Amino acid sequence: MWIRYSPPRACYSVETDKEMHAVVDALLADDAFFVVVTDGDTWIETSLLRPGEDPVLAEGQVANVVSWSGHHDKVVTYAEKSPVKGV
C-alpha cells in the first residue's frame, strides 16, 4: 500500500493496515512530514521525518519538506559543515 500526497514523488510505502493508520495519523497531526530529496532533476529518495529532524543531504541535494498543514513546509539545501574550532 502507498500513502501519497499531491507533490511529485511524495509517497510512502506501508506494509500493514496498522502501519498505514499510524502514518496517516502522524501526517494529519503534523507529527511527521514527507521529505522529497532531489539532486537537480534527479529524484534521490522520499522519506518521513519527525518535527525537529533535518534531512541528511549530500552536496548538490535539495530536500522539499511537505507537511499536512503547510505550517512546516520548507526547502532544505546542502550545507557543508564547518570544521570544529579549537579541537
N, C-alpha and C positions, 0 to 999 in steps of 0.2 A: 504494500500500500504506500501511496505517496501523499504527503501534505504539500500543498503548493500555494504560493502567493502569486500575485499578478506580475511582479517584475521578472524579467527573464532570468532563468536558472535558479529562481528562489523556490526550491523544492527539497524535500527531506524524506527519505525512506524510513518506514517503520515496519516492524515485524509482526506486531500483535495489535488487537483492538485496545488492550490496556495501555500499550505504549502510545498509540495514536491519541487516546483521550488525554494522557498525561502531557504530551507535547502540545496538543491543541489548547489545553487549559493554560499551560505556561505561556504560550504565544498570546492568547487573548488577555491574559493578566499582565502582559509586558514583563514576565519573568524569564523570557527567552526571546531572542531576536534571530532572524535569518541574517547570515553574513555570506555574501557572494564575493569571492576573490577572483580578480582577473589580472592579467598581465597584457596590457594593450587590449586587443580584441580577443585574446585567448582566455577562455574560462579555465580557472585553476581548480576551484572547489567551492562547494556550498556547505556550510555547517551552521550549527546553532551556538550562540553564546548567551551567557547569563549577564545581567546587569553588572557593570564594573569590570568585566573581562574585555580585553582587547585582542584582536586577531594578531597572530604571528605572521608577518609578511616578509617576503624576500625582496631584494632590490627590484624596483620596477613594478611591483604588485600594488593593487588598489583593492580595498575592501569596501563594499557597499553594505552598510548595516541598515536593516529594514525592520521596524517594529510595527506591531498591530495598530497602536495609537498614532504613530508618526512622531511622537514626542522624543524618541530616541534615535531617529534616523540620522545617519551621518556617513561621511566618506572618510576612510582612514587610508593614508598613504604610507609607504615605507619610509622610515626614518632611521638613518644609520645611528647606532648607539655611540655616544661619545665615550672616549676612554675614561676610566675612573682615575681621578687625580689623587695624588698623594699615596699611591699604593706601590 
